[in-house]
């Protein structure tokens, strides 16, 4: 195996993360390859400058905590350390918690990457396996397979066609693979949920998806969100005297999905509609604020996953909470967004809301 030329954060003069990074659970099961979609470089001084600019853009414009990639590889095969092996990146919404992202300096829609870059990426993956950072049965993806990149799919076509021939590459059009390898779900054990008192099963597939907001503080890290979700459950169980947290799923500002009652169990969120719906809640209060792009994209993907799993009818109806009961939820910031989504039902066109099947 070839040796690698590493360039440390100190060497490329990285600024420190805004807050301490969150640790990955190792080994990860996914390796995601992408490109910086910018200047190609080989010379160390130029690559240092380019990576510092990328980090600055990620922090100041994209509002990230640090450079978003775990590693970036230059044209001569040098490996620049971003977040490294041990810390969660911020590159592919929904997959960050169980992946290492390797980016190539440059644009590769028309140009083929240097052989040194390709070999270094292959070697880096092997090193990750040896170190116990990457599972030996990992899945390899191009970033474009996992998130919506209609305007500029990354990596570019030349690089993407190469990695599709590498070992472990997975075709994400395989429906079950999308579900099993998203690693975007935070299960009840992970957020330290209290046991439910009683539960009833939904009749699946449900025919309605209801979008709410939690009317709490927003949250953007695992530590913050665990505390918020636990507080919501406490309020629902102790204040409302419900059997559990009321929502089926809660989506955080950083795009993670916290499992409440899940796909199969009857929620307690929209009186008269609980028995035939799944409730997806945006964590935060959106009366006068917009949700993050991560929240919006993750909520949309969650609904698609529900359809794929057979939990949500393919001809489902989408509602904002306020359309079905007297409430401001999900707030204008979320409601005006979901009104543009497929399957949203405009109840104002009905003579009155009672025409909606109230089961």
C-alpha positions in Angstrom: 0.0 0.0 0.0 1.3 3.4 -1.0 2.2 5.9 1.8 0.3 9.1 2.0 1.5 12.7 2.3 -0.7 14.3 5.0 -1.1 18.1 5.4 -2.2 18.9 9.0 -4.6 21.6 10.0 -1.7 23.5 11.5 0.2 23.3 8.2 -2.7 24.7 6.1 -3.3 27.2 8.9 -6.9 26.2 9.6 -8.9 28.3 12.0 -10.3 26.4 14.9 -13.9 25.1 14.9 -16.4 27.6 16.3 -17.5 25.1 18.9 -16.1 21.6 19.9 -16.7 19.0 17.2 -19.0 16.0 17.8 -17.4 12.6 17.7 -18.3 10.0 15.0 -19.4 6.6 16.1 -16.6 4.4 14.6 -16.3 2.6 12.4 -18.5 4.4 9.9 -20.4 2.5 7.3 -20.3 5.0 4.4 -17.6 6.7 2.4 -18.8 9.7 0.4 -16.7 11.1 -2.4 -17.2 14.6 -3.8 -15.3 17.6 -5.2 -14.7 21.2 -4.0 -16.2 22.5 -7.2 -13.5 25.1 -7.5 -9.8 25.6 -8.1 -7.6 22.6 -8.8 -4.2 22.7 -7.1 -1.1 20.7 -6.6 1.4 23.2 -5.1 1.1 23.2 -1.3 1.0 27.0 -0.9 -1.9 27.3 -3.4 -3.8 24.4 -1.9 -3.4 25.9 1.6 -4.9 29.1 0.3 -7.8 27.4 -1.4 -8.7 25.3 1.6 -8.6 28.3 3.9 -11.0 30.0 1.6 -13.3 27.0 1.6 -13.2 26.9 5.3 -14.0 30.6 5.6 -16.9 30.2 3.1 -18.2 27.2 5.0 -18.2 29.0 8.3 -19.2 32.5 7.3 -21.6 31.9 4.4 -22.9 28.4 5.0 -22.9 28.9 8.8 -21.1 25.7 9.5 -18.9 25.0 12.4 -15.7 24.2 10.4 -14.6 23.1 6.9 -17.3 20.6 6.0 -15.1 17.7 4.7 -13.2 15.1 6.6 -10.4 15.1 4.0 -9.5 17.0 0.8 -7.0 15.6 -1.8 -4.9 17.7 -4.0 -3.8 17.1 -7.6 -0.5 15.6 -6.5 -2.2 13.2 -4.0 -1.5 15.1 -0.8 -4.2 14.5 1.8 -5.4 17.7 3.6 -7.0 17.0 7.0 -10.3 18.7 7.5 -12.4 17.3 10.3 -10.3 14.1 10.2 -11.2 10.6 11.1 -12.9 11.2 14.4 -15.3 14.1 13.9 -18.7 14.4 12.3 -18.6 16.4 9.0 -21.2 18.7 7.6 -21.3 17.7 3.9 -24.2 15.4 3.2 -27.4 16.1 5.1 -28.7 13.0 6.8 -25.5 11.0 6.3 -22.9 13.0 8.2 -23.2 10.9 11.4 -22.1 7.7 9.8 -19.7 8.7 7.0 -16.3 9.9 6.1 -16.3 12.5 3.3 -13.3 12.7 0.9 -13.3 15.7 -1.4 -11.1 16.3 -4.5 -9.7 19.8 -5.1 -11.2 20.9 -8.4 -14.1 20.6 -10.9 -14.5 17.3 -12.7 -17.5 17.7 -15.0 -15.2 18.0 -18.1 -11.8 17.1 -16.7 -10.6 13.8 -15.3 -8.9 14.0 -11.9 -5.1 13.3 -11.7 -4.1 9.7 -11.1 -2.4 10.8 -7.9 -5.7 12.0 -6.5 -7.5 8.8 -7.4 -4.8 6.6 -5.9 -4.6 8.7 -2.7 -8.3 8.4 -2.2 -8.2 4.7 -2.6 -5.3 4.4 -0.2 -6.9 6.7 2.3 -10.0 4.4 2.4 -7.7 1.4 3.0 -5.9 3.3 5.8 -9.3 4.0 7.3 -10.2 0.3 7.4 -6.9 -0.6 8.9 -7.3 2.0 11.6 -10.8 0.9 12.4 -12.3 4.2 11.3 -14.2 2.7 8.3 -16.1 -0.6 8.4 -14.6 -3.2 6.1 -18.0 -3.7 4.5 -18.5 0.0 3.9 -20.7 1.5 1.2 -19.2 4.0 -1.3 -21.3 6.8 -2.7 -20.9 9.9 -4.8 -22.4 12.8 -2.9 -24.9 13.4 -5.7 -26.5 10.1 -5.0 -27.6 11.0 -1.5 -28.8 14.7 -1.7 -30.6 16.7 -4.2 -28.0 18.5 -6.5 -30.1 19.2 -9.6 -28.2 22.5 -10.4 -24.7 21.1 -10.0 -24.4 17.4 -9.3 -21.2 16.6 -7.4 -18.8 15.0 -8.0 -18.8 15.9 -11.7 -19.5 13.4 -14.4 -15.8 12.5 -15.1 -15.0 11.7 -11.4 -18.4 10.1 -10.8 -18.0 7.6 -13.6 -14.7 6.6 -12.3 -15.8 5.9 -8.7 -18.8 3.9 -9.9 -16.2 1.2 -10.9 -14.5 1.1 -7.5 -15.2 -1.7 -5.0 -18.0 -1.1 -2.6 -19.8 1.5 -4.8 -23.5 1.3 -4.2 -26.3 2.2 -6.5 -28.5 4.4 -4.2 -31.5 3.8 -6.5 -31.8 0.6 -4.6 -34.7 1.5 -2.4 -33.8 -0.6 0.6 -30.2 0.7 0.5 -31.4 4.3 0.8 -33.4 3.3 3.9 -30.8 1.2 5.6 -27.8 3.4 5.0 -29.1 6.9 5.6 -28.1 6.9 9.2 -30.1 10.0 9.7 -32.4 8.6 12.5 -31.7 9.2 16.2 -33.5 6.4 18.0 -35.3 6.6 21.3 -32.3 5.0 23.1 -30.0 7.7 21.7 -32.1 10.5 23.0 -32.8 8.8 26.3 -36.5 8.6 25.9 -38.7 7.5 28.8 -40.7 4.3 28.3 -44.1 4.8 26.8 -47.1 4.0 29.1 -49.5 2.5 26.5 -49.5 2.4 22.7 -51.8 1.6 19.8 -50.8 0.6 16.3 -51.6 2.6 13.2 -53.4 1.0 10.3 -50.8 1.2 7.5 -50.2 2.8 5.1 -51.6 6.0 6.5 -53.2 8.5 4.1 -52.3 11.7 5.7 -49.0 13.4 6.7 -49.3 16.3 9.1 -46.6 18.9 9.5 -46.3 20.7 12.9 -43.7 22.7 14.8 -42.7 22.0 18.4 -43.2 25.6 19.5 -39.9 25.3 21.5 -36.4 26.6 21.0 -34.7 25.4 17.9 -31.6 23.2 18.1 -28.7 22.5 15.9 -26.4 19.9 17.7 -27.1 16.5 19.1 -26.5 17.7 22.6 -29.0 20.6 22.3 -31.6 18.5 20.5 -31.6 15.6 22.9 -32.4 18.1 25.7 -35.1 19.7 23.7 -36.7 16.4 22.6 -36.6 15.1 26.2 -38.2 18.3 27.5 -41.0 17.9 24.9 -41.6 14.3 26.0 -41.7 15.4 29.7 -44.3 18.1 28.9 -46.4 15.7 26.8 -46.4 13.0 29.4 -46.4 15.0 32.6 -48.3 18.2 31.5 -50.7 16.8 28.9 -50.9 13.3 30.6 -50.2 11.6 27.3 -48.7 8.1 27.1 -45.6 9.3 25.3 -44.2 12.1 23.2 -47.0 13.1 20.8 -45.2 13.2 17.5 -44.1 10.4 15.3 -40.9 12.1 14.2 -39.0 15.4 15.0 -36.6 17.0 12.6 -33.8 19.2 14.1 -32.1 22.2 12.7 -29.1 20.2 11.6 -31.3 17.7 9.7 -31.3 14.8 12.1 -34.6 12.8 12.6 -35.5 12.0 16.2 -37.8 9.0 16.5 -40.9 9.8 18.6 -43.6 7.2 18.2 -42.2 6.1 14.9 -43.9 4.7 11.8 -46.1 2.1 13.4 -47.6 3.7 16.5 -50.6 6.0 16.8 -49.5 9.6 17.7 -51.2 12.2 19.8 -50.9 15.5 17.9 -54.0 16.3 15.9 -57.3 15.3 17.5 -59.6 13.5 15.1 -56.7 12.8 12.6 -54.3 10.7 14.7 -55.5 7.3 13.6 -54.7 7.9 9.9 -51.7 10.1 9.9 -48.0 10.4 10.6 -46.9 13.6 12.2 -43.5 15.2 11.2 -42.5 18.0 13.6 -40.0 20.7 12.9 -38.1 21.4 16.1 -38.4 25.2 16.8 -40.9 28.0 16.6 -41.5 29.2 13.1 -44.1 31.9 13.6 -41.6 34.6 12.4 -38.7 32.5 11.4 -37.7 30.1 8.6 -36.6 26.5 9.2 -33.1 25.5 8.0 -32.6 24.1 4.6 -31.4 20.9 6.4 -34.8 20.6 8.1 -36.8 21.2 5.0 -34.8 18.7 2.9 -34.8 16.0 5.6 -38.6 16.3 6.2 -39.2 15.9 2.5 -36.9 12.8 2.4 -38.5 11.3 5.5 -41.9 11.4 3.7 -40.4 9.7 0.7 -38.9 7.0 2.9 -42.3 6.5 4.5 -43.8 5.9 1.0 -40.9 3.5 0.1 -41.4 1.5 3.3 -45.1 1.2 2.7 -45.9 3.3 5.9 -47.4 6.2 3.9 -49.8 5.7 1.0 -48.3 6.8 -2.3 -51.3 9.0 -2.8 -51.1 10.6 0.6 -52.4 14.0 1.5 -50.2 16.6 3.1 -51.5 19.1 5.6 -50.2 21.8 7.9 -51.3 21.4 11.5 -53.3 24.6 11.4 -55.5 23.3 8.6 -57.0 20.6 10.8 -57.3 22.1 14.2 -57.2 25.6 15.8 -53.5 26.3 16.1 -50.8 28.5 14.6 -48.6 25.4 14.1 -46.5 24.8 12.0 -46.0 28.6 12.0 -46.0 30.7 8.8 -42.3 30.0 8.2 -42.9 26.3 7.7 -46.5 26.5 6.4 -45.6 28.7 3.4 -42.9 26.2 2.4 -44.9 23.0 2.7 -47.7 24.6 0.6 -45.4 24.3 -2.4 -44.7 20.5 -1.8 -46.3 17.7 -3.7 -49.5 16.3 -2.2 -50.3 19.4 -0.1 -54.1 19.8 0.1 -55.6 23.3 -0.2 -58.4 23.1 2.3 -59.5 26.7 1.5 -60.9 25.4 -1.8 -63.4 23.3 0.2 -66.6 24.8 1.4 -65.5 24.0 4.9 -63.0 21.9 6.7 -65.5 19.3 7.7 -65.3 18.0 4.1 -61.9 16.5 5.0 -62.4 13.0 6.2 -62.2 13.3 10.0 -61.5 9.9 11.2 
